[in-house]
Amino acid sequence: MYFNTVLLLRAVSRLGPYLSAYDYCSTGTHEEDAHTKSLLGNIIDIAHQVGKFDETLMFAGGDANVSRVSFVR
């Protein structure tokens, strides 16, 4: 479970610029849109701080192919 959480935080961290640029705050009022953007910014900031997972190291070494296959399954 910890691994999945760290992996998800890393994905959010890497996608932060795209998530911030996406316009999905167009259905509510200006205050609601600003609040949603603020919450998203908080999530991205947390992901930057906590999601320090380096995926390049996971598939390095002698058993890299075995790791890849077992990860995909």
PDB file of N, CA, C, O and CB in Angstrom:
ATOM      1  N   MET A   1       0.823  -1.178   0.000  1.00  0.00           N
ATOM      2  CA  MET A   1       0.000   0.000   0.000  1.00  0.00           C
ATOM      3  C   MET A   1       0.878   1.257   0.000  1.00  0.00           C
ATOM      4  O   MET A   1       0.582   2.235  -0.687  1.00  0.00           O
ATOM      5  CB  MET A   1      -0.942  -0.011   1.206  1.00  0.00           C
ATOM      6  N   TYR A   2       1.957   1.212   0.778  1.00  0.00           N
ATOM      7  CA  TYR A   2       2.873   2.347   0.816  1.00  0.00           C
ATOM      8  C   TYR A   2       3.459   2.604  -0.572  1.00  0.00           C
ATOM      9  O   TYR A   2       3.542   3.749  -1.018  1.00  0.00           O
ATOM     10  CB  TYR A   2       4.000   2.099   1.840  1.00  0.00           C
ATOM     11  N   PHE A   3       3.860   1.544  -1.240  1.00  0.00           N
ATOM     12  CA  PHE A   3       4.439   1.680  -2.576  1.00  0.00           C
ATOM     13  C   PHE A   3       3.455   2.339  -3.534  1.00  0.00           C
ATOM     14  O   PHE A   3       3.831   3.232  -4.292  1.00  0.00           O
ATOM     15  CB  PHE A   3       4.864   0.312  -3.118  1.00  0.00           C
ATOM     16  N   ASN A   4       2.196   1.904  -3.505  1.00  0.00           N
ATOM     17  CA  ASN A   4       1.180   2.493  -4.388  1.00  0.00           C
ATOM     18  C   ASN A   4       0.972   3.968  -4.091  1.00  0.00           C
ATOM     19  O   ASN A   4       0.797   4.770  -5.008  1.00  0.00           O
ATOM     20  CB  ASN A   4      -0.145   1.747  -4.250  1.00  0.00           C
ATOM     21  N   THR A   5       0.990   4.331  -2.812  1.00  0.00           N
ATOM     22  CA  THR A   5       0.822   5.724  -2.425  1.00  0.00           C
ATOM     23  C   THR A   5       1.974   6.573  -2.935  1.00  0.00           C
ATOM     24  O   THR A   5       1.758   7.653  -3.484  1.00  0.00           O
ATOM     25  CB  THR A   5       0.708   5.847  -0.910  1.00  0.00           C
ATOM     26  N   VAL A   6       3.194   6.090  -2.756  1.00  0.00           N
ATOM     27  CA  VAL A   6       4.371   6.826  -3.208  1.00  0.00           C
ATOM     28  C   VAL A   6       4.373   6.937  -4.729  1.00  0.00           C
ATOM     29  O   VAL A   6       4.725   7.982  -5.275  1.00  0.00           O
ATOM     30  CB  VAL A   6       5.663   6.140  -2.717  1.00  0.00           C
ATOM     31  N   LEU A   7       3.987   5.884  -5.402  1.00  0.00           N
ATOM     32  CA  LEU A   7       3.924   5.904  -6.861  1.00  0.00           C
ATOM     33  C   LEU A   7       2.881   6.913  -7.349  1.00  0.00           C
ATOM     34  O   LEU A   7       3.133   7.649  -8.304  1.00  0.00           O
ATOM     35  CB  LEU A   7       3.600   4.502  -7.400  1.00  0.00           C
ATOM     36  N   LEU A   8       1.728   6.950  -6.709  1.00  0.00           N
ATOM     37  CA  LEU A   8       0.685   7.909  -7.072  1.00  0.00           C
ATOM     38  C   LEU A   8       1.152   9.343  -6.812  1.00  0.00           C
ATOM     39  O   LEU A   8       0.924  10.221  -7.644  1.00  0.00           O
ATOM     40  CB  LEU A   8      -0.609   7.618  -6.288  1.00  0.00           C
ATOM     41  N   LEU A   9       1.797   9.593  -5.677  1.00  0.00           N
ATOM     42  CA  LEU A   9       2.308  10.933  -5.382  1.00  0.00           C
ATOM     43  C   LEU A   9       3.353  11.362  -6.398  1.00  0.00           C
ATOM     44  O   LEU A   9       3.398  12.530  -6.786  1.00  0.00           O
ATOM     45  CB  LEU A   9       2.899  10.980  -3.976  1.00  0.00           C
ATOM     46  N   ARG A  10       4.184  10.443  -6.825  1.00  0.00           N
ATOM     47  CA  ARG A  10       5.187  10.759  -7.848  1.00  0.00           C
ATOM     48  C   ARG A  10       4.509  11.139  -9.163  1.00  0.00           C
ATOM     49  O   ARG A  10       4.937  12.074  -9.839  1.00  0.00           O
ATOM     50  CB  ARG A  10       6.140   9.561  -8.064  1.00  0.00           C
ATOM     51  N   ALA A  11       3.462  10.416  -9.520  1.00  0.00           N
ATOM     52  CA  ALA A  11       2.729  10.735 -10.746  1.00  0.00           C
ATOM     53  C   ALA A  11       2.085  12.108 -10.655  1.00  0.00           C
ATOM     54  O   ALA A  11       2.144  12.876 -11.615  1.00  0.00           O
ATOM     55  CB  ALA A  11       1.664   9.674 -11.026  1.00  0.00           C
ATOM     56  N   VAL A  12       1.470  12.434  -9.524  1.00  0.00           N
ATOM     57  CA  VAL A  12       0.855  13.753  -9.338  1.00  0.00           C
ATOM     58  C   VAL A  12       1.920  14.834  -9.391  1.00  0.00           C
ATOM     59  O   VAL A  12       1.700  15.894  -9.977  1.00  0.00           O
ATOM     60  CB  VAL A  12       0.088  13.822  -7.998  1.00  0.00           C
ATOM     61  N   SER A  13       3.065  14.578  -8.789  1.00  0.00           N
ATOM     62  CA  SER A  13       4.159  15.545  -8.798  1.00  0.00           C
ATOM     63  C   SER A  13       4.634  15.822 -10.219  1.00  0.00           C
ATOM     64  O   SER A  13       4.839  16.975 -10.600  1.00  0.00           O
ATOM     65  CB  SER A  13       5.323  15.041  -7.945  1.00  0.00           C
ATOM     66  N   ARG A  14       4.805  14.771 -10.989  1.00  0.00           N
ATOM     67  CA  ARG A  14       5.281  14.940 -12.367  1.00  0.00           C
ATOM     68  C   ARG A  14       4.228  15.583 -13.271  1.00  0.00           C
ATOM     69  O   ARG A  14       4.573  16.289 -14.218  1.00  0.00           O
ATOM     70  CB  ARG A  14       5.693  13.593 -12.943  1.00  0.00           C
ATOM     71  N   LEU A  15       2.963  15.344 -12.986  1.00  0.00           N
ATOM     72  CA  LEU A  15       1.883  15.911 -13.789  1.00  0.00           C
ATOM     73  C   LEU A  15       1.403  17.264 -13.278  1.00  0.00           C
ATOM     74  O   LEU A  15       0.485  17.852 -13.851  1.00  0.00           O
ATOM     75  CB  LEU A  15       0.726  14.956 -13.829  1.00  0.00           C
ATOM     76  N   GLY A  16       2.013  17.760 -12.209  1.00  0.00           N
ATOM     77  CA  GLY A  16       1.607  19.016 -11.597  1.00  0.00           C
ATOM     78  C   GLY A  16       1.400  20.167 -12.562  1.00  0.00           C
ATOM     79  O   GLY A  16       0.357  20.819 -12.499  1.00  0.00           O
ATOM     80  N   PRO A  17       2.342  20.450 -13.454  1.00  0.00           N
ATOM     81  CA  PRO A  17       2.148  21.557 -14.391  1.00  0.00           C
ATOM     82  C   PRO A  17       0.927  21.362 -15.302  1.00  0.00           C
ATOM     83  O   PRO A  17       0.223  22.325 -15.608  1.00  0.00           O
ATOM     84  CB  PRO A  17       3.392  21.729 -15.240  1.00  0.00           C
ATOM     85  N   TYR A  18       0.681  20.135 -15.730  1.00  0.00           N
ATOM     86  CA  TYR A  18      -0.464  19.862 -16.593  1.00  0.00           C
ATOM     87  C   TYR A  18      -1.778  19.962 -15.817  1.00  0.00           C
ATOM     88  O   TYR A  18      -2.773  20.484 -16.321  1.00  0.00           O
ATOM     89  CB  TYR A  18      -0.329  18.475 -17.228  1.00  0.00           C
ATOM     90  N   LEU A  19      -1.765  19.451 -14.581  1.00  0.00           N
ATOM     91  CA  LEU A  19      -2.961  19.535 -13.755  1.00  0.00           C
ATOM     92  C   LEU A  19      -3.301  20.982 -13.420  1.00  0.00           C
ATOM     93  O   LEU A  19      -4.475  21.350 -13.378  1.00  0.00           O
ATOM     94  CB  LEU A  19      -2.775  18.730 -12.474  1.00  0.00           C
ATOM     95  N   SER A  20      -2.295  21.793 -13.185  1.00  0.00           N
ATOM     96  CA  SER A  20      -2.519  23.204 -12.865  1.00  0.00           C
ATOM     97  C   SER A  20      -3.040  23.982 -14.070  1.00  0.00           C
ATOM     98  O   SER A  20      -3.829  24.914 -13.913  1.00  0.00           O
ATOM     99  CB  SER A  20      -1.228  23.839 -12.359  1.00  0.00           C
ATOM    100  N   ALA A  21      -2.609  23.608 -15.257  1.00  0.00           N
ATOM    101  CA  ALA A  21      -2.995  24.339 -16.463  1.00  0.00           C
ATOM    102  C   ALA A  21      -4.372  23.932 -16.980  1.00  0.00           C
ATOM    103  O   ALA A  21      -4.973  24.664 -17.766  1.00  0.00           O
ATOM    104  CB  ALA A  21      -1.963  24.122 -17.547  1.00  0.00           C
ATOM    105  N   TYR A  22      -4.875  22.794 -16.559  1.00  0.00           N
ATOM    106  CA  TYR A  22      -6.148  22.292 -17.063  1.00  0.00           C
ATOM    107  C   TYR A  22      -7.304  23.148 -16.537  1.00  0.00           C
ATOM    108  O   TYR A  22      -7.317  23.513 -15.361  1.00  0.00           O
ATOM    109  CB  TYR A  22      -6.343  20.814 -16.661  1.00  0.00           C
ATOM    110  N   ASP A  23      -8.255  23.464 -17.385  1.00  0.00           N
ATOM    111  CA  ASP A  23      -9.372  24.318 -16.990  1.00  0.00           C
ATOM    112  C   ASP A  23     -10.600  23.468 -16.682  1.00  0.00           C
ATOM    113  O   ASP A  23     -11.428  23.229 -17.561  1.00  0.00           O
ATOM    114  CB  ASP A  23      -9.692  25.345 -18.096  1.00  0.00           C
ATOM    115  N   TYR A  24     -10.718  23.019 -15.456  1.00  0.00           N
ATOM    116  CA  TYR A  24     -11.879  22.255 -15.032  1.00  0.00           C
ATOM    117  C   TYR A  24     -12.657  23.020 -13.977  1.00  0.00           C
ATOM    118  O   TYR A  24     -13.536  22.460 -13.322  1.00  0.00           O
ATOM    119  CB  TYR A  24     -11.458  20.886 -14.496  1.00  0.00           C
ATOM    120  N   CYS A  25     -12.341  24.297 -13.811  1.00  0.00           N
ATOM    121  CA  CYS A  25     -13.012  25.138 -12.827  1.00  0.00           C
ATOM    122  C   CYS A  25     -13.946  26.113 -13.528  1.00  0.00           C
ATOM    123  O   CYS A  25     -13.826  27.322 -13.330  1.00  0.00           O
ATOM    124  CB  CYS A  25     -11.986  25.899 -11.964  1.00  0.00           C
ATOM    125  N   SER A  26     -14.849  25.631 -14.322  1.00  0.00           N
ATOM    126  CA  SER A  26     -15.705  26.551 -15.063  1.00  0.00           C
ATOM    127  C   SER A  26     -17.187  26.331 -14.780  1.00  0.00           C
ATOM    128  O   SER A  26     -18.030  26.910 -15.465  1.00  0.00           O
ATOM    129  CB  SER A  26     -15.447  26.411 -16.539  1.00  0.00           C
ATOM    130  N   THR A  27     -17.519  25.522 -13.803  1.00  0.00           N
ATOM    131  CA  THR A  27     -18.924  25.236 -13.553  1.00  0.00           C
ATOM    132  C   THR A  27     -19.470  25.958 -12.335  1.00  0.00           C
ATOM    133  O   THR A  27     -20.684  26.128 -12.215  1.00  0.00           O
ATOM    134  CB  THR A  27     -19.120  23.765 -13.388  1.00  0.00           C
ATOM    135  N   GLY A  28     -18.605  26.384 -11.435  1.00  0.00           N
ATOM    136  CA  GLY A  28     -19.072  27.033 -10.211  1.00  0.00           C
ATOM    137  C   GLY A  28     -18.891  28.531 -10.257  1.00  0.00           C
ATOM    138  O   GLY A  28     -18.679  29.121 -11.316  1.00  0.00           O
ATOM    139  N   THR A  29     -18.977  29.125  -9.102  1.00  0.00           N
ATOM    140  CA  THR A  29     -18.747  30.554  -8.987  1.00  0.00           C
ATOM    141  C   THR A  29     -17.253  30.824  -8.962  1.00  0.00           C
ATOM    142  O   THR A  29     -16.443  29.901  -8.878  1.00  0.00           O
ATOM    143  CB  THR A  29     -19.426  31.124  -7.728  1.00  0.00           C
ATOM    144  N   HIS A  30     -16.904  32.087  -9.034  1.00  0.00           N
ATOM    145  CA  HIS A  30     -15.488  32.460  -9.004  1.00  0.00           C
ATOM    146  C   HIS A  30     -14.839  32.001  -7.699  1.00  0.00           C
ATOM    147  O   HIS A  30     -13.700  31.533  -7.702  1.00  0.00           O
ATOM    148  CB  HIS A  30     -15.328  33.985  -9.171  1.00  0.00           C
ATOM    149  N   GLU A  31     -15.563  32.134  -6.583  1.00  0.00           N
ATOM    150  CA  GLU A  31     -15.018  31.718  -5.286  1.00  0.00           C
ATOM    151  C   GLU A  31     -14.794  30.202  -5.244  1.00  0.00           C
ATOM    152  O   GLU A  31     -13.776  29.740  -4.728  1.00  0.00           O
ATOM    153  CB  GLU A  31     -15.966  32.144  -4.146  1.00  0.00           C
ATOM    154  N   GLU A  32     -15.733  29.437  -5.782  1.00  0.00           N
ATOM    155  CA  GLU A  32     -15.584  27.983  -5.802  1.00  0.00           C
ATOM    156  C   GLU A  32     -14.420  27.564  -6.699  1.00  0.00           C
ATOM    157  O   GLU A  32     -13.656  26.662  -6.357  1.00  0.00           O
ATOM    158  CB  GLU A  32     -16.883  27.318  -6.277  1.00  0.00           C
ATOM    159  N   ASP A  33     -14.294  28.224  -7.841  1.00  0.00           N
ATOM    160  CA  ASP A  33     -13.195  27.916  -8.755  1.00  0.00           C
ATOM    161  C   ASP A  33     -11.851  28.218  -8.104  1.00  0.00           C
ATOM    162  O   ASP A  33     -10.914  27.429  -8.218  1.00  0.00           O
ATOM    163  CB  ASP A  33     -13.341  28.711 -10.061  1.00  0.00           C
ATOM    164  N   ALA A  34     -11.754  29.349  -7.426  1.00  0.00           N
ATOM    165  CA  ALA A  34     -10.516  29.718  -6.741  1.00  0.00           C
ATOM    166  C   ALA A  34     -10.199  28.718  -5.628  1.00  0.00           C
ATOM    167  O   ALA A  34      -9.039  28.362  -5.418  1.00  0.00           O
ATOM    168  CB  ALA A  34     -10.622  31.145  -6.165  1.00  0.00           C
ATOM    169  N   HIS A  35     -11.229  28.271  -4.920  1.00  0.00           N
ATOM    170  CA  HIS A  35     -11.029  27.289  -3.843  1.00  0.00           C
ATOM    171  C   HIS A  35     -10.543  25.951  -4.414  1.00  0.00           C
ATOM    172  O   HIS A  35      -9.644  25.321  -3.858  1.00  0.00           O
ATOM    173  CB  HIS A  35     -12.343  27.084  -3.044  1.00  0.00           C
ATOM    174  N   THR A  36     -11.145  25.529  -5.522  1.00  0.00           N
ATOM    175  CA  THR A  36     -10.732  24.274  -6.162  1.00  0.00           C
ATOM    176  C   THR A  36      -9.284  24.357  -6.621  1.00  0.00           C
ATOM    177  O   THR A  36      -8.511  23.424  -6.400  1.00  0.00           O
ATOM    178  CB  THR A  36     -11.647  23.945  -7.358  1.00  0.00           C
ATOM    179  N   LYS A  37      -8.908  25.461  -7.255  1.00  0.00           N
ATOM    180  CA  LYS A  37      -7.523  25.639  -7.702  1.00  0.00           C
ATOM    181  C   LYS A  37      -6.568  25.642  -6.527  1.00  0.00           C
ATOM    182  O   LYS A  37      -5.469  25.095  -6.618  1.00  0.00           O
ATOM    183  CB  LYS A  37      -7.375  26.935  -8.494  1.00  0.00           C
ATOM    184  N   SER A  38      -6.977  26.258  -5.416  1.00  0.00           N
ATOM    185  CA  SER A  38      -6.150  26.293  -4.214  1.00  0.00           C
ATOM    186  C   SER A  38      -5.947  24.889  -3.644  1.00  0.00           C
ATOM    187  O   SER A  38      -4.833  24.525  -3.267  1.00  0.00           O
ATOM    188  CB  SER A  38      -6.787  27.205  -3.157  1.00  0.00           C
ATOM    189  N   LEU A  39      -7.016  24.105  -3.583  1.00  0.00           N
ATOM    190  CA  LEU A  39      -6.911  22.732  -3.081  1.00  0.00           C
ATOM    191  C   LEU A  39      -6.003  21.893  -3.975  1.00  0.00           C
ATOM    192  O   LEU A  39      -5.180  21.121  -3.483  1.00  0.00           O
ATOM    193  CB  LEU A  39      -8.305  22.086  -2.988  1.00  0.00           C
ATOM    194  N   LEU A  40      -6.154  22.046  -5.277  1.00  0.00           N
ATOM    195  CA  LEU A  40      -5.301  21.314  -6.203  1.00  0.00           C
ATOM    196  C   LEU A  40      -3.839  21.715  -6.015  1.00  0.00           C
ATOM    197  O   LEU A  40      -2.952  20.861  -6.028  1.00  0.00           O
ATOM    198  CB  LEU A  40      -5.742  21.565  -7.654  1.00  0.00           C
ATOM    199  N   GLY A  41      -3.591  23.004  -5.840  1.00  0.00           N
ATOM    200  CA  GLY A  41      -2.233  23.471  -5.581  1.00  0.00           C
ATOM    201  C   GLY A  41      -1.648  22.850  -4.327  1.00  0.00           C
ATOM    202  O   GLY A  41      -0.470  22.495  -4.297  1.00  0.00           O
ATOM    203  N   ASN A  42      -2.470  22.716  -3.285  1.00  0.00           N
ATOM    204  CA  ASN A  42      -2.019  22.077  -2.044  1.00  0.00           C
ATOM    205  C   ASN A  42      -1.644  20.617  -2.285  1.00  0.00           C
ATOM    206  O   ASN A  42      -0.624  20.142  -1.786  1.00  0.00           O
ATOM    207  CB  ASN A  42      -3.110  22.168  -0.963  1.00  0.00           C
ATOM    208  N   ILE A  43      -2.461  19.918  -3.042  1.00  0.00           N
ATOM    209  CA  ILE A  43      -2.184  18.511  -3.336  1.00  0.00           C
ATOM    210  C   ILE A  43      -0.884  18.370  -4.125  1.00  0.00           C
ATOM    211  O   ILE A  43      -0.072  17.491  -3.837  1.00  0.00           O
ATOM    212  CB  ILE A  43      -3.353  17.882  -4.119  1.00  0.00           C
ATOM    213  N   ILE A  44      -0.691  19.226  -5.109  1.00  0.00           N
ATOM    214  CA  ILE A  44       0.530  19.173  -5.918  1.00  0.00           C
ATOM    215  C   ILE A  44       1.748  19.502  -5.066  1.00  0.00           C
ATOM    216  O   ILE A  44       2.794  18.872  -5.219  1.00  0.00           O
ATOM    217  CB  ILE A  44       0.437  20.147  -7.111  1.00  0.00           C
ATOM    218  N   ASP A  45       1.630  20.482  -4.166  1.00  0.00           N
ATOM    219  CA  ASP A  45       2.741  20.826  -3.264  1.00  0.00           C
ATOM    220  C   ASP A  45       3.103  19.652  -2.353  1.00  0.00           C
ATOM    221  O   ASP A  45       4.280  19.354  -2.150  1.00  0.00           O
ATOM    222  CB  ASP A  45       2.376  22.055  -2.413  1.00  0.00           C
ATOM    223  N   ILE A  46       2.086  18.995  -1.811  1.00  0.00           N
ATOM    224  CA  ILE A  46       2.333  17.825  -0.960  1.00  0.00           C
ATOM    225  C   ILE A  46       3.017  16.731  -1.774  1.00  0.00           C
ATOM    226  O   ILE A  46       3.956  16.095  -1.295  1.00  0.00           O
ATOM    227  CB  ILE A  46       1.007  17.297  -0.346  1.00  0.00           C
ATOM    228  N   ALA A  47       2.551  16.510  -2.995  1.00  0.00           N
ATOM    229  CA  ALA A  47       3.148  15.480  -3.849  1.00  0.00           C
ATOM    230  C   ALA A  47       4.607  15.810  -4.158  1.00  0.00           C
ATOM    231  O   ALA A  47       5.440  14.906  -4.218  1.00  0.00           O
ATOM    232  CB  ALA A  47       2.348  15.336  -5.157  1.00  0.00           C
ATOM    233  N   HIS A  48       4.928  17.088  -4.354  1.00  0.00           N
ATOM    234  CA  HIS A  48       6.322  17.482  -4.601  1.00  0.00           C
ATOM    235  C   HIS A  48       7.201  17.185  -3.389  1.00  0.00           C
ATOM    236  O   HIS A  48       8.345  16.755  -3.534  1.00  0.00           O
ATOM    237  CB  HIS A  48       6.404  18.976  -4.953  1.00  0.00           C
ATOM    238  N   GLN A  49       6.664  17.415  -2.203  1.00  0.00           N
ATOM    239  CA  GLN A  49       7.441  17.213  -0.981  1.00  0.00           C
ATOM    240  C   GLN A  49       7.602  15.744  -0.633  1.00  0.00           C
ATOM    241  O   GLN A  49       8.663  15.322  -0.172  1.00  0.00           O
ATOM    242  CB  GLN A  49       6.791  17.936   0.171  1.00  0.00           C
ATOM    243  N   VAL A  50       6.562  14.973  -0.850  1.00  0.00           N
ATOM    244  CA  VAL A  50       6.549  13.580  -0.385  1.00  0.00           C
ATOM    245  C   VAL A  50       6.895  12.589  -1.487  1.00  0.00           C
ATOM    246  O   VAL A  50       7.495  11.549  -1.213  1.00  0.00           O
ATOM    247  CB  VAL A  50       5.191  13.239   0.185  1.00  0.00           C
ATOM    248  N   GLY A  51       6.533  12.890  -2.712  1.00  0.00           N
ATOM    249  CA  GLY A  51       6.719  11.942  -3.806  1.00  0.00           C
ATOM    250  C   GLY A  51       8.134  11.939  -4.351  1.00  0.00           C
ATOM    251  O   GLY A  51       8.358  12.316  -5.502  1.00  0.00           O
ATOM    252  N   LYS A  52       9.084  11.521  -3.542  1.00  0.00           N
ATOM    253  CA  LYS A  52      10.497  11.515  -3.936  1.00  0.00           C
ATOM    254  C   LYS A  52      10.944  10.164  -4.471  1.00  0.00           C
ATOM    255  O   LYS A  52      12.108   9.787  -4.334  1.00  0.00           O
ATOM    256  CB  LYS A  52      11.367  11.904  -2.760  1.00  0.00           C
ATOM    257  N   PHE A  53      10.036   9.455  -5.067  1.00  0.00           N
ATOM    258  CA  PHE A  53      10.308   8.138  -5.627  1.00  0.00           C
ATOM    259  C   PHE A  53      11.049   8.286  -6.952  1.00  0.00           C
ATOM    260  O   PHE A  53      10.609   9.027  -7.831  1.00  0.00           O
ATOM    261  CB  PHE A  53       8.998   7.341  -5.821  1.00  0.00           C
ATOM    262  N   ASP A  54      12.167   7.587  -7.097  1.00  0.00           N
ATOM    263  CA  ASP A  54      12.931   7.646  -8.344  1.00  0.00           C
ATOM    264  C   ASP A  54      12.700   6.361  -9.128  1.00  0.00           C
ATOM    265  O   ASP A  54      13.317   5.330  -8.860  1.00  0.00           O
ATOM    266  CB  ASP A  54      14.451   7.857  -8.065  1.00  0.00           C
ATOM    267  N   GLU A  55      11.804   6.444 -10.094  1.00  0.00           N
ATOM    268  CA  GLU A  55      11.416   5.249 -10.844  1.00  0.00           C
ATOM    269  C   GLU A  55      12.533   4.695 -11.713  1.00  0.00           C
ATOM    270  O   GLU A  55      12.476   3.531 -12.109  1.00  0.00           O
ATOM    271  CB  GLU A  55      10.227   5.555 -11.703  1.00  0.00           C
ATOM    272  N   THR A  56      13.549   5.495 -12.021  1.00  0.00           N
ATOM    273  CA  THR A  56      14.646   4.993 -12.849  1.00  0.00           C
ATOM    274  C   THR A  56      15.471   3.957 -12.099  1.00  0.00           C
ATOM    275  O   THR A  56      16.051   3.064 -12.718  1.00  0.00           O
ATOM    276  CB  THR A  56      15.543   6.147 -13.305  1.00  0.00           C
ATOM    277  N   LEU A  57      15.532   4.060 -10.785  1.00  0.00           N
ATOM    278  CA  LEU A  57      16.301   3.089  -9.993  1.00  0.00           C
ATOM    279  C   LEU A  57      15.568   1.763  -9.838  1.00  0.00           C
ATOM    280  O   LEU A  57      16.187   0.723  -9.611  1.00  0.00           O
ATOM    281  CB  LEU A  57      16.609   3.662  -8.617  1.00  0.00           C
ATOM    282  N   MET A  58      14.257   1.809  -9.961  1.00  0.00           N
ATOM    283  CA  MET A  58      13.473   0.596  -9.761  1.00  0.00           C
ATOM    284  C   MET A  58      13.751  -0.450 -10.828  1.00  0.00           C
ATOM    285  O   MET A  58      13.778  -1.645 -10.536  1.00  0.00           O
ATOM    286  CB  MET A  58      12.000   0.929  -9.745  1.00  0.00           C
ATOM    287  N   PHE A  59      13.955  -0.013 -12.051  1.00  0.00           N
ATOM    288  CA  PHE A  59      14.164  -0.941 -13.150  1.00  0.00           C
ATOM    289  C   PHE A  59      15.615  -0.949 -13.610  1.00  0.00           C
ATOM    290  O   PHE A  59      15.890  -1.131 -14.796  1.00  0.00           O
ATOM    291  CB  PHE A  59      13.255  -0.590 -14.310  1.00  0.00           C
ATOM    292  N   ALA A  60      16.533  -0.756 -12.690  1.00  0.00           N
ATOM    293  CA  ALA A  60      17.961  -0.797 -12.999  1.00  0.00           C
ATOM    294  C   ALA A  60      18.562  -2.069 -12.401  1.00  0.00           C
ATOM    295  O   ALA A  60      18.002  -2.648 -11.470  1.00  0.00           O
ATOM    296  CB  ALA A  60      18.689   0.473 -12.453  1.00  0.00           C
ATOM    297  N   GLY A  61      19.667  -2.486 -12.924  1.00  0.00           N
ATOM    298  CA  GLY A  61      20.357  -3.638 -12.369  1.00  0.00           C
ATOM    299  C   GLY A  61      20.132  -4.906 -13.162  1.00  0.00           C
ATOM    300  O   GLY A  61      19.522  -4.895 -14.231  1.00  0.00           O
ATOM    301  N   GLY A  62      20.633  -5.990 -12.621  1.00  0.00           N
ATOM    302  CA  GLY A  62      20.600  -7.276 -13.299  1.00  0.00           C
ATOM    303  C   GLY A  62      19.217  -7.857 -13.493  1.00  0.00           C
ATOM    304  O   GLY A  62      18.951  -8.488 -14.516  1.00  0.00           O
ATOM    305  N   ASP A  63      18.321  -7.655 -12.520  1.00  0.00           N
ATOM    306  CA  ASP A  63      16.979  -8.228 -12.669  1.00  0.00           C
ATOM    307  C   ASP A  63      15.968  -7.191 -13.133  1.00  0.00           C
ATOM    308  O   ASP A  63      14.796  -7.271 -12.764  1.00  0.00           O
ATOM    309  CB  ASP A  63      16.518  -8.838 -11.354  1.00  0.00           C
ATOM    310  N   ALA A  64      16.389  -6.234 -13.922  1.00  0.00           N
ATOM    311  CA  ALA A  64      15.498  -5.168 -14.378  1.00  0.00           C
ATOM    312  C   ALA A  64      14.323  -5.724 -15.175  1.00  0.00           C
ATOM    313  O   ALA A  64      13.188  -5.284 -14.988  1.00  0.00           O
ATOM    314  CB  ALA A  64      16.270  -4.160 -15.224  1.00  0.00           C
ATOM    315  N   ASN A  65      14.575  -6.669 -16.045  1.00  0.00           N
ATOM    316  CA  ASN A  65      13.490  -7.232 -16.857  1.00  0.00           C
ATOM    317  C   ASN A  65      12.494  -8.005 -16.006  1.00  0.00           C
ATOM    318  O   ASN A  65      11.289  -7.943 -16.251  1.00  0.00           O
ATOM    319  CB  ASN A  65      14.058  -8.144 -17.940  1.00  0.00           C
ATOM    320  N   VAL A  66      12.984  -8.731 -15.008  1.00  0.00           N
ATOM    321  CA  VAL A  66      12.099  -9.468 -14.102  1.00  0.00           C
ATOM    322  C   VAL A  66      11.239  -8.485 -13.317  1.00  0.00           C
ATOM    323  O   VAL A  66      10.045  -8.714 -13.126  1.00  0.00           O
ATOM    324  CB  VAL A  66      12.917 -10.368 -13.135  1.00  0.00           C
ATOM    325  N   SER A  67      11.848  -7.389 -12.860  1.00  0.00           N
ATOM    326  CA  SER A  67      11.097  -6.370 -12.127  1.00  0.00           C
ATOM    327  C   SER A  67      10.020  -5.743 -12.993  1.00  0.00           C
ATOM    328  O   SER A  67       8.898  -5.525 -12.537  1.00  0.00           O
ATOM    329  CB  SER A  67      12.035  -5.291 -11.606  1.00  0.00           C
ATOM    330  N   ARG A  68      10.354  -5.458 -14.224  1.00  0.00           N
ATOM    331  CA  ARG A  68       9.372  -4.855 -15.132  1.00  0.00           C
ATOM    332  C   ARG A  68       8.179  -5.782 -15.343  1.00  0.00           C
ATOM    333  O   ARG A  68       7.027  -5.353 -15.273  1.00  0.00           O
ATOM    334  CB  ARG A  68      10.023  -4.522 -16.483  1.00  0.00           C
ATOM    335  N   VAL A  69       8.460  -7.036 -15.597  1.00  0.00           N
ATOM    336  CA  VAL A  69       7.380  -7.995 -15.867  1.00  0.00           C
ATOM    337  C   VAL A  69       6.496  -8.159 -14.647  1.00  0.00           C
ATOM    338  O   VAL A  69       5.271  -8.164 -14.774  1.00  0.00           O
ATOM    339  CB  VAL A  69       7.952  -9.356 -16.289  1.00  0.00           C
ATOM    340  N   SER A  70       7.084  -8.293 -13.471  1.00  0.00           N
ATOM    341  CA  SER A  70       6.278  -8.478 -12.265  1.00  0.00           C
ATOM    342  C   SER A  70       5.537  -7.206 -11.887  1.00  0.00           C
ATOM    343  O   SER A  70       4.473  -7.281 -11.272  1.00  0.00           O
ATOM    344  CB  SER A  70       7.156  -8.927 -11.108  1.00  0.00           C
ATOM    345  N   PHE A  71       6.063  -6.052 -12.234  1.00  0.00           N
ATOM    346  CA  PHE A  71       5.390  -4.788 -11.948  1.00  0.00           C
ATOM    347  C   PHE A  71       4.148  -4.617 -12.810  1.00  0.00           C
ATOM    348  O   PHE A  71       3.133  -4.111 -12.332  1.00  0.00           O
ATOM    349  CB  PHE A  71       6.343  -3.617 -12.166  1.00  0.00           C
ATOM    350  N   VAL A  72       4.210  -5.024 -14.059  1.00  0.00           N
ATOM    351  CA  VAL A  72       3.114  -4.852 -14.995  1.00  0.00           C
ATOM    352  C   VAL A  72       1.963  -5.791 -14.659  1.00  0.00           C
ATOM    353  O   VAL A  72       0.805  -5.456 -14.903  1.00  0.00           O
ATOM    354  CB  VAL A  72       3.593  -5.090 -16.425  1.00  0.00           C
ATOM    355  N   ARG A  73       2.254  -6.929 -14.117  1.00  0.00           N
ATOM    356  CA  ARG A  73       1.199  -7.910 -13.797  1.00  0.00           C
ATOM    357  C   ARG A  73       0.415  -7.488 -12.662  1.00  0.00           C
ATOM    358  O   ARG A  73      -0.512  -8.190 -12.257  1.00  0.00           O
ATOM    359  CB  ARG A  73       1.750  -9.247 -13.520  1.00  0.00           C
TER     360      ARG A  73
END
